[in-house]
Amino acid sequence: MVTGTNGKKEECIVAHLKGLKPFIINKTNAKTIAKVLGSPYIEDWSNKVITLYPTITKLKGEDVECLRVREIIALPTLTEAHEKFKAVKNAVKSGTYTMEQMKSKYTISPEIEKLILA
């Protein structure tokens, strides 16, 4: 049972996520979790991986922050990331592309840019 800001008590689904506070699953997120995990049964959701992200939604005509669920976004493996880094570094060093051209194609942090130009 969860008590809302108006004092009303409501039964909710609460997810206990590793390393995070409990997460109340609303109808929107429940539908997305069911779709992402391939089952509408909460019993099947245990020990599965989901991706949470912050966004804004309307609540009573106002914009409020909320958490939403989406499919897991696969991150590149270390080998893939290293190969891309080497390719960008070689392209810049050889003069094939400028650093600005590479930055328009890839997201490059200032720290990585320093390593490329070193």
Residue pairs with C-beta under 8 A, 6 or more apart in sequence:
1 9
1 10
1 11
1 12
2 9
2 10
2 11
2 12
2 14
2 24
3 9
3 10
4 10
12 24
12 25
13 24
13 25
13 30
13 42
14 22
14 23
14 24
14 25
15 22
15 23
15 24
15 25
15 45
16 22
16 23
17 23
17 52
23 52
23 67
25 33
28 68
29 67
29 68
29 69
32 68
32 69
32 70
33 45
33 50
33 69
34 40
36 50
36 69
36 70
36 71
36 72
37 44
37 45
37 48
37 50
39 45
49 72
50 69
50 70
50 72
51 69
51 70
51 71
51 72
51 73
52 67
52 68
52 69
53 67
53 68
53 70
54 65
54 66
54 67
54 68
55 65
55 66
55 67
55 68
56 63
56 64
56 65
56 66
57 63
57 64
57 66
58 64
76 84
84 106
85 112
85 115
85 116
88 102
88 106
88 108
88 116
89 115
89 116
90 96
91 97
91 102
92 98
92 99
92 102
92 116
92 117
99 108
99 113
99 116
99 117
102 108
102 116
103 113
108 116
